[in-house]
């Protein structure tokens, strides 16, 4: 005799979830120490966030990055859509990488790895973001219509801003 297996609500939700990945590489003509000092300071996020996306850190004193660090932001990813975003720094290897994970905010899941690799004349920065949107099918449609494009715009802006701030690889002397 065969029994029908009915999927639980959590199994159905898991099947409908779609994880997306955004990966970006950028090289900058800075020392590994300069790169780490900039990127491990959460307050620098305001400088590399597009102006049409109001962004404000909550809290002012960040003594240095460490695993377990909680960071709070007020952000408006889309006009008239304010969101409080809380992330936790879950992993840190000073000078090499750190990971921030959303605890509360607009995504169902957000895991952002920041890796730094010394190369001749500078540093390669590799960002890998894995994320899942809420609302299953509606989230998939929103991803196609606006979220994917918006995330690409944010990372394009960051790359442009970092190039303006630090220059391109061939513009500075090799160290």
N, C-alpha and C positions, 0 to 999 in steps of 0.2 A: 504494500500500500504506500502511496506517495502522499506526502503532506506538502501543501503549498506554503512557500516561505513568503510571508508578507514583510516588506521592508518597514522598519521603524521610521519615525519622522526624522531622526538624526541621520539615518542611512540615506533617506531621500534627499535631505539637505546637502549631504556630502557629495552625492552624485551630481547635483546641480551646481555646485560651487566650481568656479573657474579661477585658477591661479594664473596671474599674469607676471611676466618678468620684464623689467627694463634694465638694460646694462649700458653703461657709458664708460668710455676710456678718455682720459685727457692727460697730456703731458705738459708739465710746467717747468720752467728753468729756475727751480728753487732747490734748496737743500732739503733733505728729508726732515730736518728739524724745523725749517720754516713752514713746510707743508703741514706737519703735525700741529705746530702752534696755531696755525690758521684754522684748520678743519676740526680740531678737537675743542675749539671754543664755540659753544652753541650760540653765543651772541653774534658771531659772524654770519649766521644764517640770514639775518635781516639784510645784510649787504648783498647777498647773492640770490635774493628772492625778488621776482618781478614787482615793479612798482604798482601794477594794477591788481596786486594780490596783497591787500593789507596784512601785515604780519607783525606780531608783537610778542616778545618773550615776557613771561610772567616771572618775576624775580630778577635780580641783577648780579648777584655775586656767585660766580662759578669758579671754584678753587682749582679746577683741573678735572679732566675726565676720568671717571672710574666706573667699574661695573656696579650696577645698582642705582646709578644716578637717575633721578627723575627730572624731566624737563617739561615745562608747560608752555604752551603757546596759545595765542588767539590768532586765528588765521581766517581769511576770507578767500577760499580757493576759486569761487565764482562770485560775481557781483550779487550782493544782497543775500549771501549764504555764509554767515559767520559760524565758525566752528571752534570749539575748544579742543586742542589736541594735546594729549599727554603721551610722552614717549619715555621709555626706559633704555638706558645704555646697558646692554646685557653682556657684552664681551668687549674687552679692551686688551690689546697688546701694544703698548706704547710705541709709537713710531711706525707700526706695521698695519694695524687695522682696528676698527671698532664697529659695533653693530648697534643700531637703534631699532627698537620695536615699539609699535604703537600699543598703548594700554587702553586708551579711550580716544575716539576721534571718528573721522569719516569713513574709515575702512573697516572691513570685518577682520582683516589681517594685513599687517604691514611689517616687513622685515627688510631693513636697509643695511647692507654691508658696505663699508668704506675701506678700501684697501690702498696702501701706499707702497710703491715699489721703486727703489732707487734704480735709475738708469743713467747712462752716460749723459752728463749735462743737466740732470734734473731728476724729476720724480714723475712716475706714471701713477695716476689716480684712477682707480676702478670702482665705480659705484654699481652695485647690483641690488635692485629692489624687487622683492617678491611681494605681491599684494593680491588680496581678494576683496571684491566689492560686496557690500551687503545687498540684500533683496534679490538674490539669485538671478532669475531671468531679466528682471528690470535692471539689475546691476550690469548684466552683460550688455544690454542695449545702451545703457548710460556710458559704459566703457567705449563702445564703438562710436557713439555720437559725440561725447565730450571729454571723458576722463583721460583716455589715452592721449589725445591731442594736447590736453592741458598739461599733463605730466611731461610730454616731450617739450612743450614751450618752456616749462620751468627749468628743465635741465639744459635746454639750448641757451636760455638766459644766463644760467650759472656758468656755462662754458665761456660765453662771450665776456661776461663780467670778470671772470678769472684771468682770461687772456689780456684784458685791458689793465687789470691790476698788476699782473706779474710778467706780462710779455710772452712772446712765443719763444720756443726753444732756441732758435738761431739768433735771437736778439740780444741775449746775454752771454757773457764769456762762460766757457765751460769751466767747471771747478774740479 
